Amino acid sequence: MLYTDDGRSFLDFGAGIAVNALGHAHPHLVAALKAQAEKLWHSSNLYRVAGQEKLAARLVANSFADTAFFCNSGAEAVECAIKIARRYHQAQGAKDKYRVITARGAFHGRTLAMIAAGGKENHLDGFAPKVDGFDQVACGNLNEARAAITPQTAAVAVELVQGEGGIVPLDPDYVRGLRAMADEFGLLLIFDEVQTGMGRTGKLFAYEWTGVTPDVMALAKGLGGGFPVGACLATESVAKYMTAGTHGSTFGGNPLAMAAANAVLDVMLEPGFMEHVQKVAGYLWAKLTPLVGKHSKVFETARGKGLMIGLKCRVPNGDVVTRFMNEGLLTVGAGDNVVRLLPPLIITEAEVDAAVAMIDRAAVSLAV
Ligand SMILES: Cc1ncc(COP(=O)(O)O)c(C=O)c1O
């Protein structure tokens, strides 16, 4: 719940755009950050940082990866992934391999390279020249992805469920096809799990639903539960070319961020946590699906995975977000006229009932 100064209360189904995975003021996170705040805030990556080593070991133990680099945001995490891909090829002598295939509708952040990776005209407008090195293909079309490969292609990078693009889940067959394509052509496969990662889809990482693993993965958002932190995870065989000094960050992985992220993992790795996410997500989907049918003038469909849900609207999504807010429910707009439901992973069935009642009431008022 969030409360305004003038006493109104809101059920937060936006969670700071999929960041507050454990809600607001979670007692374990608050205690961990307070305890760290009384010790060391920052020391720099000139020295070993215990929290970094602990977090890296836990992320590695629970993923495909062998190694981790910590940064401060999602965009930095994806940039690091792109740098790993370029260096992997270039360190082995393929000096002209630098291009990355990305999907139309993708969002990877707002740095100069990441707006080029995302390719959205309104994100690029006014910031020319566009950073070279990204080739966009239709999302979900394997033939188009294969046709885009040139001798300069280094990697392919996708979100497993496009977030900002409007909650567009990739077909697992397509993801497996991308893995096979990457293997056939010697490309690295990069998953941007900045939004899908950290339990959002009902598994710690969304790739776990697909049966394939990437070579590199970007994380942020839910990783710190609200504290800014990002991570780039990779297998050793591709990350080994990132030798000391090739990449860096002053703040990345600082003790406060590591305390927050380790506290998030304490909760998420508890036995039964992901089962709760899957169960409450199933409960929400079971309520939502008939509601979309009932309000077919307002909603076209509900799509997504776990607690990453998009309501594709027939009326302007901004109006829907506003009506939901008037009812006391916070949600987030996305591309393709979608409203995102991204509740904290700790929501209860009673909170789902409350949200569904608000959606129902708002939809009645939107239909008139
Ligand atoms: C899939 C994905 N990648 C990257 C980013 C960029 O993250 P940040 O805003 O922390 O740089 C976002 C942010 O919405 C995202 O959803």
PDBQT file of the ligand as one rigid body, heavy atoms in Angstrom, charges set to zero:
ROOT
HETATM    1  C1  LIG A 401      13.790  -4.936 -20.256  1.00  0.00    +0.000 C 
HETATM    2  C2  LIG A 401      14.443  -3.681 -19.776  1.00  0.00    +0.000 A 
HETATM    3  N1  LIG A 401      15.737  -3.470 -20.023  1.00  0.00    +0.000 NA
HETATM    4  C3  LIG A 401      16.367  -2.370 -19.599  1.00  0.00    +0.000 A 
HETATM    5  C4  LIG A 401      15.691  -1.382 -18.907  1.00  0.00    +0.000 A 
HETATM    6  C5  LIG A 401      16.419  -0.152 -18.453  1.00  0.00    +0.000 C 
HETATM    7  O1  LIG A 401      16.557  -0.155 -17.089  1.00  0.00    +0.000 OA
HETATM    8  P1  LIG A 401      16.963   1.209 -16.334  1.00  0.00    +0.000 P 
HETATM    9  O2  LIG A 401      15.815   2.135 -16.482  1.00  0.00    +0.000 OA
HETATM   10  O3  LIG A 401      17.206   0.772 -14.914  1.00  0.00    +0.000 OA
HETATM   11  O4  LIG A 401      18.205   1.711 -16.984  1.00  0.00    +0.000 OA
HETATM   12  C6  LIG A 401      14.339  -1.545 -18.629  1.00  0.00    +0.000 A 
HETATM   13  C7  LIG A 401      13.591  -0.505 -17.908  1.00  0.00    +0.000 C 
HETATM   14  O5  LIG A 401      12.400  -0.418 -17.961  1.00  0.00    +0.000 OA
HETATM   15  C8  LIG A 401      13.689  -2.722 -19.076  1.00  0.00    +0.000 A 
HETATM   16  O6  LIG A 401      12.399  -2.922 -18.840  1.00  0.00    +0.000 OA
ENDROOT
TORSDOF 0
